[in-house]
Structure formats: C-alpha cells, structure tokens
Amino acid sequence: MDNEKQLPDAQEELDDDVVILEDEDGNAVTFQFLELVTVGEKPYAILLPLDEGDEDMGVVIVEVVDLGLESEHYDAVLDDELNARIFEQFRKEFGDKYVFE
C-alpha cells in the first residue's frame, strides 16, 4: 500500500494511537497514528503501518478532512511534491522525537 492509493471513508479507531482504514480492495489496514502536521492550513496525519509485511513501507501521509459532528475522513495524498513537503515539516517539528533513516 502506498500513498498513490485512495483510502475510502471507512475507518475505525481502536484507541488514541491505532487507526484501521480500508484500502481500495476493502482490506483492513492497521496504522499507528504518529502525529498531526499542518501544511498550507490543512491537517495531515502521519501514520505508520502495523500489519505484518507492511513494516518496510515507511509512513503513510493522509489528509484529514473534517466531516463535522466529530467525524473525519482520510484522503490519500497523491502529489509526490506535497508528500515531500509534509514529510519535511514532520521531520522539522518532530525530529527530536523520532529516528529518521
């Protein structure tokens, strides 16, 4: 699974740090929510895959879309340049908290 894939509306939060999203094939994918980063006044979630076999994927960046009434939707970030800007902001804000390779 990469950032090029659309993530549908379906999501389920198990606790504050774990989020389950459905991929385009309807498969549940488990992520650890790392941080929320704002770029260009839009919030983006930085997610780390937790499912076996996905460990080497790296982080997944999704835009957090507020649907109101305490509901949100995650949209895949399809633009490579935007992905790079968001990741750089994440590194800048949280570089002392995480180890980057």
C-alpha positions, 0 to 999 in steps of 0.5 A: 500500500502506498500513498498513490492509493485512495483510502475510502471513508471507512475507518475505525479507531481502536484507541488514541494511537491505532487507526484501521482504514480500508484500502481500495480492495476493502482490506483492513489496514492497521496504522499507528497514528504518529502525529498531526502536521499542518501544511498550507492550513490543512491537517495531515496525519502521519501514520505508520503501518502495523500489519505484518509485511507492511513494516518496510513501507515507511509512513503513510501521509493522509489528509484529514478532512473534517466531516463535522459532528466529530467525524473525519475522513482520510484522503490519500495524498497523491502529489509526490511534491506535497508528500515531500513537503509534509514529510519535511515539516514532520521531520522539522517539528518532530525530529527530536522525537523520532529516528529518521533513516 
